[in-house]
Structure formats: C-alpha cells, structure tokens
Amino acid sequence: MIAYWAILSARFRALLQYRAAAAAGFGTQLFWGLIRVMIFGAFYQSSNAVQPMSYQDVVSYVWLGQAMILLVLFRPDVEVQEMIRSGTVAYEMLRPLDVYLVWFTRAVAMRTAPVLLRAVPMFIVAGLLLGLKAPASPQAACLWALSTAMAVLLSAAIGTLMTVSMLWTIAGDGIGRLVPAATFILSGMIVPLPLFPDWAQPVLNFLPFRGLADVPFRLYTGHIAPAEGVAALAHQLAWTVALIALGRWLLVRGMRRLVVQGG
C-alpha cells in the first residue's frame, strides 16, 4: 500500500499547483451559482404549490453543488488515455503493481485536490454572503463528511471505469462527452432530485449518480434525516463496490486482448 499512497500523494501535490485555474474556475462557478439561485428564486416565487424542498435548502444545495462540481465533472484520465492511444500502456503491465489500483488512486487524487482548491473559498464566500447555511445538526455534518468521502470513491470508480473503456476505443472522446452530461442531470447538479416528477424518483434513487451529489447535499441540509443516513451511505458503498468489480473485470479482459496500433 505504500506504493499506492506515494502515487496518491505525488498526484495530489501535482494537482495542487494549478491554483490559477482553480481561481478562474471559482469565479465561473460563483457566477453560475448566482444565476441558478435566481432561477430557483423565480420558480419558488411564481408557484403556489407545496415543494418537496424549501427554498433555503435549495439555495444551500446549489452552493454545495458549485463547491463540489468537480466530483461530477467526469473525464477520463488524460495521461492514461494518451498511454492507451500511443501503446505505452503496455509498460503498466510490467510494473509490480495492480494496474487498476494505480488508475483508481490517480482518479481519487483528481477528485480531491482540485475540489479542495475551489470548495474552500466557495464555502467561505457562499456561507458568509450568499445563503449557504451551516449543516442542519452535528449528526448531519458527520454524515455529510462520510457521504462526501464515499462520493469521492464512487466518483473515482466511475472515472476509472471510463478510463478502462478507452481500451476498446481509438480516441475515447465519445464517452468523455456523453457521461458528464448524463451524470449532471442524474446526480442533481442541475435540478435537485427531489424536484423531479414522482414517476422518476424510483429510477433516480436506484442509480448510483445520486450518491455523487444529491445524497451528501441532502444530508448536509437535513432533508435526509440522520436516521435514514445509514441506508444512503450503504447505497453509495454498494454501487462503489459494484463499479470497482466491474472495472477490474473489464480491465482484465482488455489487457488480455490488448493490441497496440502500428504493430
């Protein structure tokens, strides 16, 4: 495990160097967060129907989404993608390390360092000035922290699965465009999942994507009660284990049939 920790640490420190990009991303997310808050404000003011979430909870949900957006903004590991495209991925098979764990470790670093660079200032600004409220209770805060950690692992499992899929494609750009769009909708990043129609709720609650954003955010606001938090965490864990198992299986199959273009 020392080797994988070294990979995680090195990758984490390398990604922390992109502070200018993080500052630009923070400004962009702040701008779009304000727009989304105004849109939901107009929606709540124009409707007399009873909504499944209060407006204050939705505001906090939006700002949490803007802070943690890179957990859901999926893209394959571009360095591994280039290794697969060029054929140098064969060297990965020669190292005395588990290839899947190496790629998974890199994915975890990709979903922690950039998120921290943007989330910390977003929490400060949104918490002081823009309506992001504190966790509903100490229990909600603890469950949110655990659920966010599970969301990192779940996101890394999905991202690694996308990277593994590159073994069956030439460019891999298709999945890198389709998955983020679907994930943004199904995770609650665009519209909080409780605001979706009742007929869609069973599907949304079953799919793994709610564990990336909806579950942590609703635990934070108290919309998911602490008594229901264990079941929500179990849902995240089950999908993480299943996607890791699927990714490992596909990687073994892909490595057995690996053909490097050009010979």
Secondary structure in CASP SS format (residue, H / E / C, confidence):
PFRMAT SS
TARGET T0000
AUTHOR 0000-0000-0000
METHOD secondary structure of the structure
MODEL  1
M C 1.00
I H 1.00
A H 1.00
Y H 1.00
W H 1.00
A H 1.00
I H 1.00
L H 1.00
S H 1.00
A H 1.00
R H 1.00
F H 1.00
R H 1.00
A H 1.00
L H 1.00
L C 1.00
Q C 1.00
Y C 1.00
R H 1.00
A H 1.00
A H 1.00
A H 1.00
A H 1.00
A H 1.00
G H 1.00
F H 1.00
G H 1.00
T H 1.00
Q H 1.00
L H 1.00
F H 1.00
W H 1.00
G H 1.00
L H 1.00
I H 1.00
R H 1.00
V H 1.00
M H 1.00
I H 1.00
F H 1.00
G H 1.00
A H 1.00
F H 1.00
Y H 1.00
Q H 1.00
S H 1.00
S C 1.00
N C 1.00
A C 1.00
V C 1.00
Q C 1.00
P C 1.00
M C 1.00
S C 1.00
Y H 1.00
Q H 1.00
D H 1.00
V H 1.00
V H 1.00
S H 1.00
Y H 1.00
V H 1.00
W H 1.00
L H 1.00
G H 1.00
Q H 1.00
A H 1.00
M C 1.00
I H 1.00
L H 1.00
L H 1.00
V C 1.00
L C 1.00
F C 1.00
R C 1.00
P C 1.00
D C 1.00
V H 1.00
E H 1.00
V H 1.00
Q H 1.00
E H 1.00
M H 1.00
I H 1.00
R H 1.00
S H 1.00
G C 1.00
T C 1.00
V C 1.00
A H 1.00
Y H 1.00
E H 1.00
M H 1.00
L H 1.00
R C 1.00
P C 1.00
L C 1.00
D C 1.00
V H 1.00
Y H 1.00
L H 1.00
V H 1.00
W H 1.00
F H 1.00
T H 1.00
R H 1.00
A H 1.00
V H 1.00
A H 1.00
M H 1.00
R C 1.00
T C 1.00
A H 1.00
P H 1.00
V H 1.00
L H 1.00
L H 1.00
R H 1.00
A H 1.00
V H 1.00
P H 1.00
M H 1.00
F H 1.00
I H 1.00
V H 1.00
A H 1.00
G H 1.00
L H 1.00
L H 1.00
L C 1.00
G C 1.00
L C 1.00
K C 1.00
A C 1.00
P C 1.00
A C 1.00
S C 1.00
P H 1.00
Q H 1.00
A H 1.00
A H 1.00
C H 1.00
L H 1.00
W H 1.00
A H 1.00
L H 1.00
S H 1.00
T H 1.00
A H 1.00
M H 1.00
A H 1.00
V H 1.00
L H 1.00
L H 1.00
S H 1.00
A H 1.00
A H 1.00
I H 1.00
G H 1.00
T H 1.00
L H 1.00
M H 1.00
T H 1.00
V H 1.00
S H 1.00
M H 1.00
L H 1.00
W H 1.00
T C 1.00
I C 1.00
A C 1.00
G C 1.00
D H 1.00
G H 1.00
I H 1.00
G H 1.00
R H 1.00
L H 1.00
V H 1.00
P H 1.00
A H 1.00
A H 1.00
T H 1.00
F H 1.00
I H 1.00
L H 1.00
S H 1.00
G C 1.00
M C 1.00
I C 1.00
V C 1.00
P C 1.00
L H 1.00
P H 1.00
L H 1.00
F C 1.00
P C 1.00
D H 1.00
W H 1.00
A H 1.00
Q H 1.00
P H 1.00
V H 1.00
L H 1.00
N H 1.00
F H 1.00
L C 1.00
P H 1.00
F H 1.00
R H 1.00
G H 1.00
L C 1.00
A C 1.00
D H 1.00
V H 1.00
P H 1.00
F H 1.00
R H 1.00
L H 1.00
Y H 1.00
T H 1.00
G C 1.00
H C 1.00
I C 1.00
A C 1.00
P H 1.00
A H 1.00
E H 1.00
G H 1.00
V H 1.00
A H 1.00
A H 1.00
L H 1.00
A H 1.00
H H 1.00
Q H 1.00
L H 1.00
A H 1.00
W H 1.00
T H 1.00
V H 1.00
A H 1.00
L H 1.00
I H 1.00
A H 1.00
L H 1.00
G H 1.00
R H 1.00
W H 1.00
L H 1.00
L H 1.00
V H 1.00
R H 1.00
G H 1.00
M H 1.00
R H 1.00
R C 1.00
L C 1.00
V C 1.00
V C 1.00
Q C 1.00
G C 1.00
G C 1.00
END
